[in-house]
Amino acid sequence: MRFHPNLRLFGALELLEVYEFYDAPLLVSCHAATGTVYLAVAVSDSLESEEWLYIAMSRDRFAQVRSGRVDLRSAFAGPEDGISFLANVPRDAAIEATVRALSPPISEALLPDAGEFLNYSTDTLPELDSEESIAARARRNVLRFKMKLPEYARSEAPARPFGLFLAGMQETLNSIAQSLRSVVGRRGEVTQSVLGFSELAVLGFGGGSFEVLVGSLEPPPMFDEVTEATEAIEHFVKLLSVAGNADQLEEFLKDQPRVAGNFLSLLKAVDKRVDFLQVKWASPLPERKGGARLSGSSIKAAIAVIENKRPQKRSDYWRHGHLNGASIESNTFQFRSLERGDEHYEGKVADPATIDGITLGATYHAHILQVTTLKPASGETIEEFTLLALVTPDQFRIT
């Protein structure tokens, strides 16, 4: 649709969007055939004509204004090229409009009120190639993540939680690869041999909510073979696809506490921040691909499943040994048994009076309650100890 056809200085203007309307447009954007974008606001009118304030904008500046990153008053008061245009547009389209260039400072009477913003969802990053085309060209596994962050109208993401998300994604993939190989390094760390094929590289960021492309760093396969990276990423995508189903998630993570812990970190990085999290995967083999989508509520449910603990066993017993630590302030204790392979116990004290007046390092008999719980998603067991009573050896013999 042509806008102000009798305004010829800027060329033929096509209306892009109307942001404010009262009987007629009052605030609009339009563009010329050359691609220049103009933002225009009506400043006065009469029976014969209207006055409009025009500014030219780059596509990037337009995206910032449209998404609310830059307020309207700042946009009109500080145009990128330093020039605003005051156009007197006759209502009779046969009469040519007159235009006067204005240099800052612009009259306050012409500017929008302070604190006025547009707030439209706007792609402020370039559109990315599809994961399939990149996977085919580079012969590498490619993951495309898309997330909708309701607090951002622009294609942006806060650095810290997004960094935690990327770290959680990499660590989850590492632990899946390690599990598939059944290789565990000293103290459970990921071995270099696993990192050699599970490591990912960030390939780009794009518009359409917020998108990021990551790809495997392993060398491309010589033939049409399923590589270890492909298998690990396929399992990772499967994990995301079952995350919304409690039973399937528990089964998938059974006896994999490292995978569960890293996946929990990934989920917590985006919890309460995204409306949804979506992943699409493509591999060098066209038939090996997949995807998953998790809503915000599914992310919360998956976190609850992984963090859920179920009591499995309660038992109490007496142990003979040294009381190595105790605090009435934090209501905690540390006890070392002398009769069961130098076992250590630490936890809460049931009654603070139990440790009132005790001597650290002395020998006691401790009555301890042990509760063993299970995290069903990972199969991880947790033991919690509570000190019920503490007596000297003489008192213990009497009792």
C-alpha positions, 0 to 999 in steps of 0.5 A, spaced: 500 500 500 502 506 497 503 511 503 503 519 502 503 518 494 504 526 494 511 525 498 516 524 492 522 526 496 523 519 498 521 515 492 515 511 492 513 509 499 510 502 501 506 502 508 510 496 512 506 497 519 501 501 522 502 502 530 497 507 532 491 509 529 485 514 531 481 515 525 487 515 521 494 512 521 498 516 526 505 512 527 507 508 521 513 505 518 514 504 511 520 503 506 522 505 499 524 501 493 531 502 495 530 498 501 531 504 506 526 504 512 522 510 514 519 511 521 513 517 521 509 520 526 503 525 525 505 531 529 499 536 527 493 536 522 488 541 519 483 541 514 488 542 508 494 538 510 498 534 515 504 535 518 509 528 519 516 527 522 520 522 518 526 519 520 530 514 515 533 508 519 537 502 517 534 495 518 538 494 524 536 500 528 528 499 525 529 492 529 531 495 535 526 500 535 520 495 533 522 490 538 522 496 544 530 496 545 530 503 543 524 508 545 520 512 540 523 519 543 530 517 542 529 514 535 526 521 533 530 525 537 537 522 535 536 519 527 542 515 525 544 520 520 543 526 524 537 529 520 529 528 521 524 531 516 518 535 517 513 533 511 507 538 510 502 533 506 496 536 503 490 532 503 489 533 496 494 527 493 494 532 487 498 537 491 505 535 492 508 535 499 513 539 502 519 537 506 524 541 510 530 537 513 531 538 521 538 538 525 538 536 532 536 538 537 528 537 535 523 541 538 520 538 544 513 539 541 514 534 535 517 528 539 513 523 542 512 522 549 518 520 553 517 512 555 513 510 549 516 504 546 513 499 541 514 491 543 513 487 537 517 480 536 522 481 532 528 477 528 534 481 530 539 476 528 540 473 521 536 467 518 540 461 519 541 455 513 537 449 515 540 443 519 539 438 513 543 443 508 549 444 513 549 437 515 549 435 508 555 440 506 559 439 511 558 431 513 557 433 520 552 432 525 548 438 526 543 440 532 539 446 531 536 449 538 530 454 538 527 457 544 522 462 546 523 467 551 517 471 553 521 476 556 525 478 550 521 481 543 528 480 540 532 474 538 536 475 544 538 471 550 541 472 557 548 470 557 549 467 563 543 462 563 544 461 556 552 459 557 549 454 563 545 451 557 550 450 552 555 447 558 549 443 560 548 440 553 555 439 552 556 435 559 550 431 558 552 429 551 559 427 554 556 423 559 551 419 554 557 418 550 561 415 556 555 411 557 555 408 550 562 406 550 562 404 558 569 408 559 569 412 565 576 415 567 579 416 574 574 419 579 568 418 573 571 424 569 570 424 561 576 421 558 579 424 552 577 419 548 570 420 549 571 428 548 574 426 541 568 425 538 562 428 543 565 435 543 561 440 539 562 447 536 557 453 536 556 454 528 551 460 529 546 464 532 539 466 528 532 469 528 526 466 529 525 467 537 532 465 539 536 460 535 543 456 535 546 451 531 551 447 534 555 441 530 560 435 532 567 436 531 569 429 529 572 428 522 567 427 517 566 419 516 569 416 510 563 412 508 556 412 510 557 409 516 554 411 523 559 414 527 560 414 535 558 422 535 551 420 531 549 415 536 551 419 542 547 425 539 541 420 537 541 418 544 541 425 546 535 427 542 531 421 544 532 423 552 529 430 550 523 427 546 522 422 552 523 428 558 516 430 558 514 423 560 515 421 567 516 413 566 520 414 560 524 419 563 526 414 569 527 408 564 532 412 560 536 415 566 536 408 570 543 407 573 545 413 569 546 418 575 552 422 571 547 423 565 541 425 569 545 430 573 548 433 567 541 433 564 538 436 570 543 442 569 541 443 562 533 443 564 535 448 570 538 453 565 532 454 561 527 453 567 522 459 568 525 462 562 522 459 556 515 458 553 518 452 549 525 448 547 525 445 541 531 441 537 532 439 530 538 434 529 540 432 522 546 427 521 551 426 514 546 420 513 539 423 511 535 417 514 538 419 521 535 425 524 530 427 529 527 432 533 524 434 540 520 439 543 519 441 550 514 446 553 515 450 559 511 445 563 514 439 561 521 442 563 518 443 570 516 436 570 522 433 568 526 437 573 521 434 578 522 427 576 530 427 576 530 430 583 524 426 586 527 422 592 523 415 594 525 412 601 527 405 600 530 403 607 530 405 614 534 402 619 537 404 626 543 401 630 549 403 635 556 404 633 562 405 637 567 410 635 569 417 636 565 423 635 569 428 631 565 434 630 558 437 632 555 443 632 549 446 636 548 452 631 547 447 625 545 441 629 550 437 625 555 431 627 560 427 625 562 420 627 567 415 626 566 408 627 572 404 630 568 397 629 566 397 622 572 398 617 573 405 620 566 408 617 564 415 617 557 418 619 555 425 618 548 428 618 543 432 623 542 431 630 535 429 632 535 433 639 540 438 640 541 436 647 544 430 645 551 434 643 550 439 649 556 438 653 560 433 649 567 432 648 570 432 641 574 426 639 572 422 645 569 415 645 562 414 645 556 409 643 552 413 637 545 411 636 544 412 628 538 412 624 539 411 617 534 412 611 536 410 604 533 414 598 533 412 591 532 417 585 528 413 580 530 417 574 537 415 575 538 409 580 542 413 584 541 412 592 542 417 597 544 415 604 542 420 610 544 419 617 541 422 624 544 422 631 538 419 635 543 418 642 550 419 644 552 415 651 559 414 654 561 406 654 560 406 661 553 408 660 552 404 654 554 398 658 549 400 663 543 400 658 
